[in-house]
Amino acid sequence: MQVRSVSFDTSFLLKDDESVDRIIKQLKKDSIPCFITSTVVSELEQLKIWGRITKTMHKKAIKRWMKSNAKIIDFKNRLLSTTFGKECIISMEKHHGVKTEDIANDCNILVTTLKNGVDVFLSQDYHFTSKITTEVINEIKNAACSEYHQMCDTNMFSVDSKTFLKAYSNGDLNIDIVEFEMKNIKKDTKRLKK
């Protein structure tokens, strides 16, 4: 599959691994348009303010965002955004068993990314990269299809950095590798263990 666009999750931008920088460099070299949702931007600020990430981590994530020239995307129609977000939450609860408060931002990110027609979503979070989440994406697409026809046939792949590096070459993503690398991991919480 030819990659037309990529979007970044908070977890991807914060990952303490040089693979993220290699990916951003490769995307820039191949002139692949990059995006970041307004929810991810907000999460980065909130994590810094709440002291959940250091100033150094925050600065590194912002530097990566700027280096990629990622444009901020949003879902302007609040009514439909909320409707599709609720569909996502229902689907995430059904497939992953997570609580609504743990995935509200995840669903905002997923819905916005899908609505904007992004091909590849880079994340380190199993709520996005698990094989189980493919069902969530399909259910959101089905709910949105009547209002946004461009979402009916969209194919968005949500992958982690390791999988992306294995599957990506010169602007193309090997779907067989992506699907082989997807794990059937169910993650029922996002709460930090104390």
N, C-alpha and C positions, 0 to 999 in steps of 0.2 A: 504494500500500500504506500502510495506517495503521501508523505506528511505535508499537509498544507498549513497547519498551525499547531501550536503547543501551548498549554497553560500550566502554571505552577501552583502547587499546594504549599501551604505554610510549612508542612513537614519536610518537603523537598528543599525549600530555600534555607531551612535551618539545619539540615543534615550536616553533621561534622565529618565530611568525607570529600576528598578531592574529585571524586567521580562527578559530583554536581557541577563543579567548575569545568570539567572536561566536556560535559554535556552542553553546558551553556556556550562554551567556546565553539563546539561543533555546530550547534544550531545557528549561531551567528555567522560562522563560515559558510554554511549552506543557505543563508538568507531565509531561514524559516521564521515566520512571524510568531512572536511570543506574546502571551497574555497573562494577566493576573487579575483575579476578581477583586472587587472592592471589599468583599468579606475577608479575603486573605490579607489585604492591606490593613484592615481594621484589627484582625487577629494579631498581626505582628506588633502593632502599637499596644494592644491590650496586654499581651504577654510581657512586653517590656515594662509597662506601667505596674503590673501586678507582681513584678519581680520573678516571673516564672522562667525568663531567659535573661542572660546577662546583657549588658550594653554592647559587649563585644559580639555576641551572637546576633543581636539585633542589627548591628552595623554590617556584619558579614552578609546577612540575608538581604538587606537593602542594597548593598553593593552588587550582589548577584542579580537582583531585580534590575538595577540600573544598567549593568553590563549587558544584560540580555535585550535591553530596549523594550521590555514587556509593557504593553499598553494595558491600562486598567479597563476591565469590562464589567458591565452591570446588567441587570434585568430591569429595564425602566418601567415596565407595566407591573405595578405592585400587586394588583388583583390576581393576575395570572401567575406571577412569581410566588405569591402566597399559596395559591391553589396547587401548583406543581410541587412546591416545597412540602405541603401536607402529604401529597401522594408519595413523595420521597421518604418522608418520616414514617408513614405507614409501612412502606416497603422495607425500609431499614429495620424497623421494629420486628416485622414478620421474618425477615431472612437472617438478621444478625442478633435479634433479641436485645437491642440497645434501648436505652431510655431516651425519650424525646429531648430532654435538656442536654444530653450528651452529643446529639447529632444535628441540632438545628443549624449550626454553622456549616457542617458538612453538607447538608442538603441545599443550603443557599449556594454553596460553591458548586456543587454538582449540577444543579438546575441552571445556574448562570452559564457554566461552561458548556453544557449541552445546548442551551438556547443560542449561544453564539457560534455554534457549529465547529467547535474545536475538535481536532482529530485525536490528539494525544494529551492526556492529563497526567502530569508527573507528580507522584505522591509517594510517601514512605508509609502511609497509613493503610492498614488492612481494610478499613471501612471503604476504601477506594480501590485497592489493588487486588482484593480477594476475588476468586472465581465466583463466589456467592454474589458479589456486587454487580456482576453482569446482569443478573435478574432484576436488581434494583434499577439499573440504567434502562433496561428494556421496559419496565413498568412505567417509568417516568416518560419515556418516549411515547408509549401507547397513550398515556393520559394527555400528553401535550399535542399529539399528532393532529387532532381536529382543529386546534387553534393555530398551530405553527407547522404548516405542511413540510417545511424544510427539516423538521425534527423527525419526520416519519422514517426517512431513509438514512439518517445520519449514523455513522459508525465511529463512536468514540472509544478509544482504548485507554484504560487507566492502568499505568504501569509504574513500577519503582525504578530507581536509577540503575540498579544492576541489570534488570531485564532490558531496559532501554538500551544500555550499552551493548548487550548481546544482539539485540534485534535491529538496531539502527545502522544504516550505512548510506551515505551520500543522498540523504533526503528521503530514503525509503525505510519502511518498518516491516520486518518480516513477521507477519501475523502468526505463522506456525510457531515461531519461537515464543512470541508473547503468550499465546494460548497454552503452550507446553509449560511455561514457567509459572503460570497462575496457580496459586494454591487454594485448596478448599478450606480456607481458614475462617472460622467464625470467631469474631471478637465481640463479646457482649458488653464491654464497658470501655469507656475512655478515661474513667477516673484514675488518678494517680494512686498507686498503692502506697500506704504509709508504713 
